[in-house]
Amino acid sequence: MEQDDDIDFLLTLNKHGWSTGYLFIRDELVEFTITHIFGDPYYDLMSALSDMISKRESASFFWYGEPGGERIEFLRIKDRQQMVQVVVNGFSEVFDEEPKAYEPTISFEISLKQLVTLFYFQLKKTSELLSDTAFAKQRHKDFPFTKFHVFEQLAVSFLELK
C-alpha cells in the first residue's frame, strides 16, 4: 500500500443526533452518515486516537448509521511506527445485531501526526461552534466536552502546538 498525504477530513455535527463525515483522498470521496442514537461517535473517535497517541498497536470503533455503518480501524505499521494504516469496512446490520459481514470501503496509510491533526481540528471547530447559542440549540448534548478537553490536552502535546 502506497502512502499518500493528499488526505483531508470534514466532520459536521448536524441537528437532531446526526453527524456527517467526508473523507477525501486525492480525487476519491467517502461519506459517513453517523447517528448519535446508539452511542457517542465523537467519544469513540477520541478514545481510538488517544490510544494511538499512547503507542497502542491498534484501535477501532464503530460509526453507526441507521441501518448499518462502518468499523474504523487504526493499525500501527510495525516497521514505520509513525505511520498508521486506516481501514474502513462497512456493514449493513442494524445496531442490535452483531455485524456478520464487512464490505471494504477504503484503506490507506497516513502519518499519525497528520491523522491526529485532521481530526483534532475538526473536533476543535465543533467545540468552538457550540459556544454559539443558536448553533448549540439542537446539538449541544451530542458533543462530549469533558472527553474533548482531555483529548485536546493530549493532542496539543503530541502535535507540539502552543
QUILINVEN-V229529 format. One record per residue. N is the residue number from 1. RES is the residue in one small letter. SS is DSSP state (~ for helix, > for strand, _ for the rest). PHI is phi in whole degrees, -180 to 180 (none if undefined). NEAR is the number of other ideal C-beta (glycine too) atoms within 10 Angstrom. Layout:
n:res:ss:phi:near
N:RES:SS:PHI:NEAR
N:RES:SS:PHI:NEAR
This chain:
n:res:ss:phi:near
1:m:_:none:8
2:e:_:-88:5
3:q:>:-75:13
4:d:_:-141:11
5:d:_:-103:9
6:d:_:-87:9
7:i:>:-132:19
8:d:>:-145:11
9:f:>:-143:18
10:l:>:-123:13
11:l:>:-126:21
12:t:>:-121:14
13:l:>:-87:26
14:n:_:-90:14
15:k:_:-77:10
16:h:_:62:10
17:g:_:82:15
18:w:>:-131:18
19:s:>:-135:20
20:t:>:-130:13
21:g:>:-121:20
22:y:>:-128:13
23:l:>:-105:21
24:f:>:-111:13
25:i:>:-129:17
26:r:_:51:9
27:d:_:-105:6
28:e:>:-105:11
29:l:>:-125:9
30:v:>:-119:15
31:e:>:-106:9
32:f:>:-117:20
33:t:>:-102:16
34:i:>:-121:24
35:t:>:-96:18
36:h:_:-100:20
37:i:_:-67:12
38:f:_:-96:16
39:g:_:167:14
40:d:_:-121:14
41:p:~:-63:25
42:y:~:-73:26
43:y:~:-59:17
44:d:~:-62:19
45:l:~:-61:23
46:m:~:-64:23
47:s:~:-64:15
48:a:~:-65:19
49:l:~:-65:24
50:s:~:-62:18
51:d:~:-60:16
52:m:~:-69:19
53:i:~:-62:19
54:s:_:-82:10
55:k:_:73:9
56:r:_:-68:12
57:e:_:-77:12
58:s:>:-158:14
59:a:>:-156:21
60:s:>:-146:14
61:f:>:-158:19
62:f:>:-114:16
63:w:>:-114:22
64:y:>:-89:21
65:g:_:-106:18
66:e:_:-141:13
67:p:_:-87:12
68:g:_:75:15
69:g:>:155:24
70:e:>:-133:24
71:r:>:-102:16
72:i:>:-115:23
73:e:>:-121:17
74:f:>:-111:21
75:l:>:-125:17
76:r:>:-67:17
77:i:>:-86:15
78:k:_:-55:8
79:d:_:-89:5
80:r:>:-142:12
81:q:>:-59:11
82:q:>:-82:10
83:m:>:-107:18
84:v:>:-130:25
85:q:>:-93:17
86:v:>:-105:17
87:v:>:-121:18
88:v:>:-116:19
89:n:>:-125:18
90:g:>:-90:19
91:f:>:-145:21
92:s:_:-111:14
93:e:_:-68:14
94:v:_:-79:14
95:f:_:-56:15
96:d:_:-83:6
97:e:_:-109:10
98:e:_:-67:6
99:p:_:-57:16
100:k:_:-96:8
101:a:_:-145:9
102:y:_:-113:14
103:e:>:-110:11
104:p:>:-60:9
105:t:>:-101:16
106:i:>:-165:15
107:s:>:-145:13
108:f:>:-159:18
109:e:>:-107:18
110:i:>:-154:21
111:s:>:-70:15
112:l:~:-60:19
113:k:~:-62:15
114:q:~:-67:16
115:l:~:-60:20
116:v:~:-64:21
117:t:~:-59:17
118:l:~:-59:17
119:f:~:-76:20
120:y:~:-58:21
121:f:~:-71:15
122:q:~:-70:19
123:l:~:-67:23
124:k:~:-62:15
125:k:~:-56:14
126:t:~:-64:19
127:s:~:-62:17
128:e:~:-69:10
129:l:~:-61:14
130:l:_:-72:18
131:s:_:-77:8
132:d:_:-87:9
133:t:~:-57:8
134:a:~:-65:6
135:f:~:-65:15
136:a:~:-75:15
137:k:_:-48:10
138:q:_:-113:13
139:r:_:-132:19
140:h:~:-52:12
141:k:~:-72:9
142:d:~:-96:21
143:f:_:-127:20
144:p:_:-85:20
145:f:~:-59:11
146:t:~:-62:8
147:k:~:-63:18
148:f:~:-62:20
149:h:~:-63:10
150:v:~:-67:13
151:f:~:-62:24
152:e:~:-59:16
153:q:~:-61:10
154:l:~:-65:16
155:a:~:-67:22
156:v:~:-62:13
157:s:~:-65:10
158:f:~:-62:18
159:l:~:-83:14
160:e:_:57:7
161:l:_:-89:11
162:k:_:-107:3
